[in-house]
Amino acid sequence: MKIRYKLIVGFTGVGLSIALASYIVLHSIEKGPKDIAEFQTPKLYLIQGMSATIEEALYQSVFYMLTADNDSHDQFYRFIHKFDAMSAEFMKITSQAALKNDQEKGLFADLMSTRNDIVEKAETFFKEVVAGRGVRREALLEYANVIERLDAVTEELVGIEKEHVEIAQKAALASVISAHNAHKSVVLFSVLSSVLIGWLISRTISKPIGKLKNAAVSIAQGDLDVHIETDNKRDEIADLASAFKNMKGNLVAVMQTLRSEIVERKQAEDALKKLNEDLERRVYDRTVYLELANMGLEKSAHTLEEKEMHLRTILDNVYESIFTVDESCIITACNLATEHIFGWKTDEIVGRHISVLGLEGIFAGDEVEKCSPSNKK
């Protein structure tokens, strides 16, 4: 019998055992948690949301009475509409519930009546605020009583829903405990069945696989002369042993090829190393040459800067005005004596036409026409 058929039969038995155990457990605990999830928790959530929403509406109404802020007026009605939507959802869930609770219905009716009183009194207050009249103290006390009644009704509703949740949880827990006892025997049966099936399968496949494992360990340790047994069985393990034997022969051939390639690669690496060393030497020589050339340029630049500073010092200590102009008679530089003689700062003179100093007459020939004030650009 081929291994795949053995495995199919074995794992089918294990799967059926596990499926049977799962069905028994899930069937026994399904009802309790379903009741909690679908009915009790949403109702409790809605009641708490309705309480928070109506409290926000009350806050906005009081804020409007104190400040006459129109935004608070609009917010009050938004929260009231939200409360109405949540109450409609609560009634829908209550109508679908398996158990009806008259006390809960009565409290919900009180809650809706309180909601109507709040809206009615708030609208009365809003009209008095719009009319410019103050809110009467008695009216505020009545409003406070309505709020207290709302808190009491909401608290009772929350208490009832919490009791429902607790009862449902206890029922579900009892169902789980009952199913757990039945589950133990089913699980034990599944485990024993799995162990028995696994042991039967291992009897037929573990021994030849163990031999192949030992051969693989020997090959991994470098023993390529290890003997691999093959037989005439027509199953996957016999095919695996034959393929493994062929793989060993191929591995021997590959190892021989690798040894030859390693020798060739070593030779190529040595040649490449020699070329790299030669290239590094050339780069080093070139780097030294460039560094020496750079040092020479830096020294020349420093000498030129010193000469320029020396010339500037000489010109600034001459008592005669010295300046330079370009081909358009625009002053490009001057010494300190020019500042003292003409009363202009250097940055005020440089870049301007020579006519500002009244010296265009010092030029002759064509330069007279070019540097006359009429030719200023």
C-alpha positions as CSV (number, residue, x, y, z in Angstrom):
1,M,0.0,0.0,0.0
2,K,1.5,3.4,-1.0
3,I,2.3,5.8,1.7
4,R,-0.1,8.5,0.4
5,Y,-3.0,6.0,0.9
6,K,-1.8,5.2,4.4
7,L,-1.6,8.8,5.3
8,I,-5.0,9.6,3.8
9,V,-6.7,6.8,5.8
10,G,-4.8,7.7,9.0
11,F,-5.5,11.5,8.9
12,T,-9.1,10.9,7.8
13,G,-9.6,9.0,11.0
14,V,-8.0,11.7,13.1
15,G,-10.0,14.4,11.3
16,L,-13.3,12.6,11.9
17,S,-12.5,12.2,15.6
18,I,-11.7,15.9,16.0
19,A,-14.7,16.9,14.0
20,L,-17.0,14.8,16.2
21,A,-15.5,16.3,19.4
22,S,-15.8,19.8,18.1
23,Y,-19.4,19.3,17.0
24,I,-20.5,18.0,20.4
25,V,-18.8,20.9,22.3
26,L,-20.0,23.7,20.0
27,H,-23.5,22.4,19.9
28,S,-23.8,22.3,23.6
29,I,-22.4,25.8,24.3
30,E,-23.9,27.7,21.3
31,K,-27.2,29.0,22.7
32,G,-26.1,30.8,25.8
33,P,-23.4,33.1,24.4
34,K,-25.6,33.7,21.3
35,D,-28.3,35.2,23.6
36,I,-25.8,37.5,25.3
37,A,-24.2,38.7,22.1
38,E,-27.4,39.4,20.2
39,F,-29.8,40.8,22.8
40,Q,-28.5,41.8,26.2
41,T,-25.2,43.6,25.4
42,P,-26.7,45.9,22.7
43,K,-29.6,46.9,25.0
44,L,-27.3,47.8,27.8
45,Y,-25.1,49.7,25.4
46,L,-28.1,51.6,24.1
47,I,-29.4,52.5,27.5
48,Q,-26.1,53.9,28.6
49,G,-25.8,55.8,25.3
50,M,-29.3,57.3,25.7
51,S,-28.4,58.4,29.2
52,A,-25.2,60.1,28.0
53,T,-27.0,61.7,25.1
54,I,-29.9,63.2,27.1
55,E,-27.3,64.5,29.7
56,E,-25.6,66.3,26.8
57,A,-28.9,67.8,25.7
58,L,-29.6,69.0,29.3
59,Y,-26.1,70.6,29.4
60,Q,-26.8,72.5,26.1
61,S,-30.2,73.7,27.3
62,V,-28.7,75.1,30.5
63,F,-25.9,76.7,28.6
64,Y,-28.3,78.4,26.3
65,M,-30.3,79.8,29.3
66,L,-27.2,81.3,30.6
67,T,-25.6,82.6,27.4
68,A,-28.4,82.7,24.8
69,D,-25.9,81.0,22.4
70,N,-27.7,79.8,19.3
71,D,-25.3,77.0,18.7
72,S,-26.2,75.5,22.1
73,H,-29.9,75.8,21.1
74,D,-29.2,73.8,17.9
75,Q,-27.0,71.3,19.8
76,F,-29.9,70.6,22.2
77,Y,-32.2,69.5,19.4
78,R,-29.4,67.4,17.7
79,F,-28.9,65.4,20.9
80,I,-32.7,65.0,21.3
81,H,-32.9,63.6,17.8
82,K,-30.0,61.3,18.5
83,F,-31.8,60.1,21.7
84,D,-35.0,59.4,19.7
85,A,-33.0,57.3,17.2
86,M,-31.4,55.2,19.9
87,S,-34.7,54.7,21.7
88,A,-36.2,53.4,18.5
89,E,-33.4,50.9,18.1
90,F,-33.9,49.9,21.8
91,M,-37.6,49.2,21.1
92,K,-36.7,47.2,18.0
93,I,-34.3,45.0,20.0
94,T,-36.8,44.6,22.8
95,S,-39.5,43.5,20.4
96,Q,-37.2,40.7,19.0
97,A,-36.1,39.4,22.5
98,A,-37.3,36.0,23.4
99,L,-38.3,37.1,26.9
100,K,-40.5,40.1,27.6
101,N,-40.1,42.2,30.7
102,D,-43.1,44.3,31.9
103,Q,-41.0,46.2,34.4
104,E,-38.5,47.1,31.6
105,K,-41.3,48.3,29.4
106,G,-42.7,50.5,32.2
107,L,-39.4,52.1,32.9
108,F,-38.8,52.7,29.3
109,A,-42.2,54.4,29.0
110,D,-41.2,56.6,32.1
111,L,-38.0,57.4,30.3
112,M,-39.8,58.6,27.2
113,S,-42.3,60.6,29.3
114,T,-39.4,62.3,31.1
115,R,-37.8,63.0,27.7
116,N,-41.0,64.8,26.6
117,D,-41.1,66.8,29.9
118,I,-37.5,67.9,29.3
119,V,-38.2,69.1,25.8
120,E,-41.4,70.9,26.8
121,K,-39.8,72.7,29.7
122,A,-36.7,73.5,27.7
123,E,-38.7,75.0,24.9
124,T,-40.6,77.2,27.5
125,F,-37.2,78.4,28.9
126,F,-35.9,79.1,25.4
127,K,-39.0,81.3,24.7
128,E,-38.4,83.3,27.9
129,V,-34.7,83.8,27.0
130,V,-35.7,85.0,23.5
131,A,-38.2,87.4,25.0
132,G,-35.5,88.8,27.3
133,R,-37.2,87.6,30.5
134,G,-35.3,85.7,33.2
135,V,-36.0,82.1,34.0
136,R,-38.1,81.7,37.1
137,R,-36.6,80.0,40.1
138,E,-39.7,77.7,40.4
139,A,-39.3,76.6,36.8
140,L,-35.6,75.8,37.3
141,L,-36.5,73.7,40.3
142,E,-39.1,71.8,38.3
143,Y,-36.4,71.2,35.6
144,A,-34.1,69.9,38.2
145,N,-36.8,67.5,39.5
146,V,-37.2,66.2,35.9
147,I,-33.5,65.6,35.6
148,E,-33.5,63.7,38.9
149,R,-36.4,61.5,37.7
150,L,-34.4,60.9,34.5
151,D,-31.4,59.7,36.4
152,A,-33.5,57.4,38.6
153,V,-35.2,55.8,35.6
154,T,-32.0,55.4,33.7
155,E,-30.3,53.8,36.7
156,E,-33.1,51.3,37.1
157,L,-33.0,50.4,33.5
158,V,-29.2,49.9,33.6
159,G,-29.6,47.7,36.7
160,I,-32.3,45.5,35.0
161,E,-30.1,45.0,31.9
162,K,-27.1,44.2,34.0
163,E,-29.1,41.6,35.8
164,H,-30.2,40.1,32.5
165,V,-26.6,39.9,31.3
166,E,-25.5,38.3,34.6
167,I,-28.3,35.7,34.3
168,A,-27.5,34.9,30.7
169,Q,-23.8,34.6,31.5
170,K,-24.5,32.2,34.4
171,A,-26.7,30.1,32.0
172,A,-24.0,30.0,29.4
173,L,-21.4,29.1,32.0
174,A,-23.5,26.2,33.2
175,S,-23.9,25.1,29.6
176,V,-20.1,25.3,29.1
177,I,-19.4,23.3,32.2
178,S,-21.9,20.6,31.2
179,A,-20.4,20.4,27.8
180,H,-16.9,20.3,29.2
181,N,-17.5,17.0,31.0
182,A,-18.7,15.4,27.8
183,H,-15.9,16.9,25.9
184,K,-13.2,15.2,28.1
185,S,-14.2,11.7,27.1
186,V,-14.5,12.7,23.4
187,V,-11.1,14.4,23.4
188,L,-9.6,11.3,25.2
189,F,-11.0,9.1,22.5
190,S,-9.7,11.4,19.7
191,V,-6.2,11.4,21.3
192,L,-6.1,7.6,21.7
193,S,-7.3,7.2,18.1
194,S,-4.6,9.6,16.8
195,V,-1.9,7.8,18.7
196,L,-3.0,4.4,17.5
197,I,-3.2,5.5,13.9
198,G,0.1,7.3,14.1
199,W,1.8,4.2,15.6
200,L,0.4,2.0,12.8
201,I,1.7,4.3,10.1
202,S,5.1,4.7,11.7
203,R,5.5,0.9,11.7
204,T,5.5,0.8,7.9
205,I,7.6,3.9,7.1
206,S,9.8,4.8,10.0
207,K,12.5,2.1,9.5
208,P,13.4,2.8,5.8
209,I,13.3,6.5,6.5
210,G,15.6,6.0,9.5
211,K,18.2,4.3,7.2
212,L,18.0,7.1,4.7
213,K,18.5,9.6,7.5
214,N,21.7,7.8,8.7
215,A,23.0,7.8,5.1
216,A,22.2,11.6,4.9
217,V,24.1,12.2,8.1
218,S,27.1,10.3,6.8
219,I,27.1,12.3,3.6
220,A,26.7,15.6,5.5
221,Q,29.9,14.6,7.5
222,G,31.8,14.1,4.2
223,D,31.5,10.4,3.8
224,L,30.6,10.1,0.1
225,D,31.3,6.3,0.1
226,V,28.3,5.4,2.3
227,H,26.1,2.6,1.0
228,I,22.5,3.4,0.3
229,E,20.2,0.4,0.3
230,T,17.4,0.1,-2.3
231,D,14.8,-2.7,-2.6
232,N,12.1,-3.8,-5.1
233,K,9.1,-2.2,-3.2
234,R,6.9,-0.1,-5.3
235,D,6.2,2.8,-2.9
236,E,7.5,6.3,-2.4
237,I,10.2,5.4,0.1
238,A,11.8,3.0,-2.4
239,D,11.6,5.8,-5.0
240,L,13.2,8.2,-2.5
241,A,16.1,5.8,-1.8
242,S,16.8,5.4,-5.5
243,A,16.7,9.1,-6.1
244,F,18.9,9.6,-3.0
245,K,21.5,7.2,-4.4
246,N,21.5,9.0,-7.7
247,M,21.9,12.3,-5.9
248,K,25.0,10.9,-4.1
249,G,26.6,10.0,-7.4
250,N,25.8,13.4,-8.8
251,L,27.2,15.0,-5.6
252,V,30.5,13.2,-6.1
253,A,30.8,14.5,-9.7
254,V,30.0,18.0,-8.5
255,M,32.6,17.9,-5.8
256,Q,35.2,16.9,-8.3
257,T,34.2,19.8,-10.6
258,L,34.2,22.2,-7.6
259,R,37.8,21.3,-6.7
260,S,38.9,22.1,-10.2
261,E,37.0,25.4,-10.2
262,I,38.5,26.3,-6.8
263,V,42.0,25.9,-8.1
264,E,41.2,28.0,-11.1
265,R,39.5,30.7,-9.0
266,K,42.5,30.8,-6.7
267,Q,44.8,31.5,-9.6
268,A,42.4,34.2,-10.9
269,E,42.3,35.8,-7.4
270,D,46.1,35.9,-7.2
271,A,46.3,37.6,-10.5
272,L,43.6,40.1,-9.5
273,K,45.3,40.8,-6.2
274,K,48.5,41.6,-8.1
275,L,46.7,44.0,-10.4
276,N,45.0,45.7,-7.4
277,E,48.4,46.2,-5.7
278,D,49.8,47.8,-8.9
279,L,46.8,50.1,-9.2
280,E,47.0,51.1,-5.6
281,R,50.7,52.0,-6.0
282,R,49.8,54.2,-9.1
283,V,47.0,55.9,-7.2
284,Y,49.3,56.6,-4.3
285,D,52.0,58.1,-6.6
286,R,49.4,60.3,-8.3
287,T,47.9,61.4,-4.9
288,V,51.4,62.5,-3.7
289,Y,51.9,64.5,-6.9
290,L,48.6,66.2,-6.6
291,E,49.1,67.1,-2.9
292,L,52.5,68.7,-3.7
293,A,51.0,70.6,-6.6
294,N,48.1,71.8,-4.3
295,M,50.6,72.9,-1.7
296,G,52.5,75.0,-4.3
297,L,49.2,76.7,-5.4
298,E,48.3,77.5,-1.9
299,K,51.7,79.1,-1.3
300,S,51.4,81.2,-4.5
301,A,47.9,82.3,-3.5
302,H,49.1,83.3,0.0
303,T,52.1,85.3,-1.5
304,L,49.8,87.1,-4.0
305,E,47.4,88.0,-1.1
306,E,50.3,89.4,0.9
307,K,51.5,91.5,-2.0
308,E,48.0,92.9,-2.6
309,M,47.7,93.8,1.1
310,H,51.2,95.5,1.0
311,L,50.2,97.5,-2.1
312,R,46.9,98.5,-0.5
313,T,48.8,99.8,2.6
314,I,51.1,101.9,0.5
315,L,48.2,103.5,-1.5
316,D,46.2,104.2,1.7
317,N,49.2,106.1,3.2
318,V,49.8,108.3,0.1
319,Y,48.4,111.9,0.6
320,E,47.4,112.2,-3.1
321,S,44.1,111.0,-4.4
322,I,44.5,107.8,-6.4
323,F,41.7,106.1,-8.1
324,T,41.0,103.8,-11.1
325,V,38.2,103.9,-13.7
326,D,37.0,101.5,-16.3
327,E,36.5,102.2,-20.0
328,S,33.1,103.9,-19.2
329,C,34.8,106.2,-16.7
330,I,33.1,104.4,-13.8
331,I,35.3,104.5,-10.6
332,T,36.4,101.0,-9.7
333,A,38.7,101.7,-6.7
334,C,40.2,104.6,-4.6
335,N,42.5,105.1,-1.7
336,L,41.9,106.8,1.7
337,A,43.2,110.1,0.5
338,T,40.4,110.3,-2.0
339,E,37.9,110.0,0.9
340,H,39.6,112.9,2.8
341,I,40.0,115.2,-0.2
342,F,36.4,114.8,-1.6
343,G,34.5,114.0,1.5
344,W,33.0,110.8,0.2
345,K,33.2,107.3,1.6
346,T,34.9,104.6,-0.5
347,D,31.6,102.7,-0.9
348,E,29.9,105.9,-2.0
349,I,32.5,106.7,-4.7
350,V,33.1,103.2,-6.2
351,G,30.7,102.4,-8.9
352,R,29.8,106.0,-9.8
353,H,30.8,108.1,-12.8
354,I,34.0,110.2,-12.4
355,S,31.9,113.4,-13.0
356,V,30.7,113.2,-9.4
357,L,34.2,114.2,-8.4
358,G,34.4,116.9,-11.1
359,L,37.6,115.4,-12.5
360,E,36.4,114.7,-16.1
361,G,38.8,117.4,-17.3
362,I,41.9,115.4,-16.5
363,F,41.4,113.3,-19.6
364,A,42.5,114.3,-23.1
365,G,41.6,113.5,-26.7
366,D,38.8,111.0,-27.2
367,E,38.7,110.4,-23.5
368,V,37.3,113.9,-22.9
369,E,34.2,113.2,-24.9
370,K,33.8,109.7,-23.4
371,C,34.1,110.9,-19.8
372,S,32.0,114.0,-20.1
373,P,28.9,114.2,-17.8
374,S,26.6,114.0,-20.9
375,N,27.8,110.5,-21.5
376,K,27.0,109.1,-18.1
377,K,25.2,105.7,-18.2
